[in-house]
């Protein structure tokens, strides 16, 4: 690969974006919820809405299958490891924490 070809695949900007870094989007929602609950703002409705969005996103992600390419990148090498990664966890459902 030449340097020019490499430059076509690299984007450099001054800010992170959720499309480039999904964890950043989650961090933004957490920050919104945290600030909404601060004594200076005291806006529980905004905090609840941010948590609802986080819940919806995490639920959507937990039911998605991990592609073979993504599983190899994360170090899942065997088919059983990939199946376990795709399977939503049922551990702790229906149990109350005490």
N, C-alpha and C positions, 0 to 999 in steps of 0.2 A: 504494500500500500504506500502510495506516495504521500508526501506532506499535504499536497493540495486535496487529495482524496480524503485524508484524515480531517482536514479543516471543514469539509462538507458535512461531517458527522458530529462535529463538536460545536455547541452553542455556548457562548460565554455571555453572561449578563450580570447586572449589578444586584439582582434580587433572586431569591429562590422562588419557584412557582410550584403549586400543588401538582401540576401535570408532570413536572420533572422529578418531584420529590414528594410522593404521597404522604409520607410521615410528616412533612411540613404542614400539610392541610390539617391533619389531626392535631398537630401542635397549636395551630391557629385557633381551632375550635376549643381546645382546652384553655387557651389563654383568654378567649372571650368569656367562657364560663367562670373562670377564676376571677377575672376583673369585675364581672357582673356581681359577684358575691362579696367584693371588697366593701369595707365600711363606707368609703367615699361614694360608691355608686349604688350599692344595695338594690340591685335589680334582679330578683330571683326568677322572674319570667324569662328574661334573656338567658340566664344560666340554664334553666330547664330546657329551653329550645336548643341550645348548643349541645346539651347532653343527649337530647332526642336525636339530633343529627349524628352525633358520634355513635349512638346505639344503632341507628339505621345503617350507617356505613360499616360498622363492625359486623353486624348481622349479615349484610350482603357479602362481605369479604369471607366470612366463615363458611358460607355455603358454596363458594366458587371452587372449582377444581383447579389444582395447580398444574400448569402445563409442564410437559416433560422438560422443556428448555429451562423453565424457571426452577424446577425441582433439582436439576443438575447443578444450576448456579448456586443453589442453597445447600448443596452437598448431599442430597438424597440420591443414593446410587442404586439401591435395589428397588424392585417393583413393590415389595411390601412396605418399604419406607415411603414411597410415593403414595400408596393407597392410604396409609395412616395419615399422611399430611393432608390428603383430600377429605378425609372423613371428619365431619363436625364432631366435636367432643360432646359426649352426653354425661360426662362426669359431673356430679354435683347437681344435676337437674332434679327437681322435685324434693330436694333436701333443704331444710332450713339451716342457716348458719347459726351457731350458738355460742 
